[in-house]
C-alpha cells in the first residue's frame, strides 16, 4: 500500500435533497431520457450502501437534506491507499471511470455543479468517505466532510461497504 497520494485537490461542494452526484461524463448529455441518477439512488438505498452507481454516476446519499460548501478532498493514488476507516462515519468502495480528465460534483436539486480537473483519465477504484453525519442529523451545520480516493484498477469488482454509519436506521 502507498502512503501518499500523487495528487490532492480540496473543493467545496453542495449537497441538496440528501444527495450529490459524482461523474466524469454525464450520461444524460447525449440522451436526455437517461435516468442514471434515479437508478443510482435506487442502488444506494436497496443495497444499504448509501452510495449507488449507474452508468458512470456515483450517487452519494447522506442522512440529512442540505449542506452548503461541504469540504470534499479528491485524492489520486498510484495504488490502493492505506485504510483509515476509523476516521470516517461511512466508507464505500466502487468502480469508477474518468473519461475526460475531470470529475463533476452535482447536487440533486439544481445547484451549480463543481468541477475538479485536470485528473488522469482511466479506470479507477473509488473510495467514497463521509463524516459528521450524526452532528449534521442533530442540527449542526457545516460539520460534515467528504473524501474521494481514486486508484487504478485492473479488473471490475463489486461495490463494497468498508464502514457503515450506525445511524442509518434512525435517519431513513
Secondary structure, DSSP 8 states (H G I E B T S, - for coil): -BSS-SEEEEEEEEEBTTEEEEESS-TTSS-TT--HHHHHHHHHHHHTSSEEEETTEEEEE-SSS-EEEEEEEEEEESS-B---GGG-SEEEEEEEEESSSEEEEEETTS---EEEE----EEEEEEEEEE-HHHHHTT-SS--EEEEEEEE-SS----EEEE--TTHHHH-
